[in-house]
Each structure stands twice: as C-alpha cells, then as structure tokens.
Amino acid sequence: MNKSKRTPPADVMGLGYLFNGVAIRWQKLMNDALTDLELSTVQLSLMWGISELTSAEPEPLTQTRLASFVYADVMLTSKTLRSLEERGLVDRQPHPHDTRARSLVLTKEGASLLKRAQKVVGKIDQDFFEAVPAKDRLRKSLLATLEQ
C-alpha cells in the first residue's frame, strides 16, 4: 500500500478533514453523473432550492434567500443563476416589493430537468452511502447533526 495516498486518521487531522474528503469524493461522483445533463452540483443545488422554496413559501424568492438556503456564496449564486437563465432553466423576474431584487422561478424546462437530475443523483447518493443503512442509528444521528 502506498502510504502517501493513505487518509490520515481523524485523531491526526480531525474529523472535519475526513468529512471534507468524503464530500470531495461524493461531489466528483455527482458532477460526473450530471455531465450528460450538462449540470453541475452547484446548478442542481440552486434549482432544487428554487423548487423547494417556491413551493413552500408564498413570498417571491430572492437570490439572497436562495443562497442562504443552499449554503452557497451570494456572488456564485448570482453567476450560476445567470447561466441557468441563459439556458432557459430559471426565470428571474422583477421582484414585486424590492426594485433591487429579482424573483426566481424554475421554467417548465428547468422543472423537468430537475426531476431527471434528482433520479440520477438519488441513485448515486444511495450507492455511495449504502454502507450506512437508512434505518441505522448512526445515519439518523449524522443526518440530524448535519442538518443543524
């Protein structure tokens, strides 16, 4: 075994380091799976956030609210939304109460692509985390901690 490629134990680098490694591997699998749909994990995350927030909240959705919801940088969110708008997947309309803000909605094409992408990433996610059974206490505890 090549020791230079071995992941340092949590007691040396910390648990956060190990979580970061898992996140990087997971994100690479997701991005690879989304290539055929011409989406990145960031784009998918924003589209999912728009879908979730516009179906759950009566107020028009702003970029700032979306960025906060999906834990994204506001500037990256703005840039990514422009690219999604250019592809006809997201519509940014004038906000009814704030002339500086834009209201976000998925287009029909965006909603359709989101459904297809969710099927793809759902399978990848299930396979990636199959070592932690869905009914397992560890999985439930980990999810509760990460959702805080």
N, C-alpha and C positions, 0 to 999 in steps of 0.2 A: 504494500500500500504506500502510495506517495504521501508522506506526511505533510508536505506543503499544501495539499488540497484538502486536508482534514479540517473540519469545522472545529474551532476551539470550543471547549465546554463552557456552559453557562457560567460556571464559577470563575472562569478566567476573563471572559469578555462581557458577561452579563446576559440576562435573558432577553433584553431588548435587541442585542446583536443577533441572537438566534431568530427572533421574530422577524427581524429585517431580512435575514437570509431566506426564510420561508416566504415572506412577501415578495421578494425579488423573483424567486422561482415560480411562484403562483402567477405573478404578473406576466412573466415571459410566456408561460403556457397560455394564458388568456389572450395576450396580444397575438401569439402565433395562431390561435384558433379563430380570432376575429379578422385575420388578414383577408380571407375570402369575402368578408362582408365590408371590407375597406373601413373598419373601425378600429380605434384604439380603446384601451380600458378607460382612459380619461373621457373620451367621447361617449362611450357606453354609460359610464357613471353619470355624466351630465344628463343624458337622455332619460335614464332611469329616474334620476332626481326630478326632472321636469314632470314625468309621468306620475310619480308618487305625489308630489306636492300639488299639482294642478287638480288631481282627483280628490285630494284630502282637504284642501284649503280654499275657501271662497275668494280670498284676495288674489289679485293678479300677482304672478310670480316674477320677482326681480332677480337679476344676476347675482346680487349680493346674497340674497336669501338662498339661492341655489348653491352657490359656492360654500356657504356655511353648512348647508345640509349634507353635502357630499365630501366635506373636509378638503376642499380644493382652494388653491390660491385664486384671488379675485381676478388678477390680470390673466392668468392661464385660462380661467373660466371664460373671460371675455373673448380671448383669442380663439379658443376652441369653439365657442358658440358661433362666432363669425364663420368659421369653416363649415360648421353644421348647417348654418343658414344658407351658405353658398351652394351646398349640396341639396337644398330643399327639404332638409330633415327637421329643421327648427324654424319657427317664425318668431321674430322679435317685433312686437307691435308697440305703438306708443302706450305708455302707462296712463291710465285714466286719472290718477291723482298726483303724479310726480312727473313733471315735464323733463326732468333729467334722466329718468329711468325708462327701461323698456320692459314690457310684459312678455314672458316667454310661454310658448306653447309648442307641442310637437305637431308636425304636419301629419297627414294620413300616411305618407311615405315613411316618416320618422317613426310613427307608432308601429307600423308593420315591420320595419327593420329591427326595432327594439324587441319585438316578440321573437323574431328569428334569432337574434343575438342572445337573448335570455335562454333559449333552448340550448344553444351551443355552450355557453359558459356554465349553465347549470350542470351539464354533464361533466365538464372539465372539473368544476368545483367538487362535485360528488366523488369523482375518481381520485382527485388529489387528496381529499380529506377522508377517504374511506377507512384509514387506519384508526380514526376516532369515530366510533359508531354514533349515529344520531341520537340514540337513547342513553348514551353513556353520560354519567355524571360529570366527567372531565369536560366533555364537549359543551354541556349546558353551562358549566361554570365558566369556561373560557369565553363562550358567547356572551354571557352576562357581563363579564369583566370588560370585554372589548366594546360592548355597546354603550358603556358609560360615557 
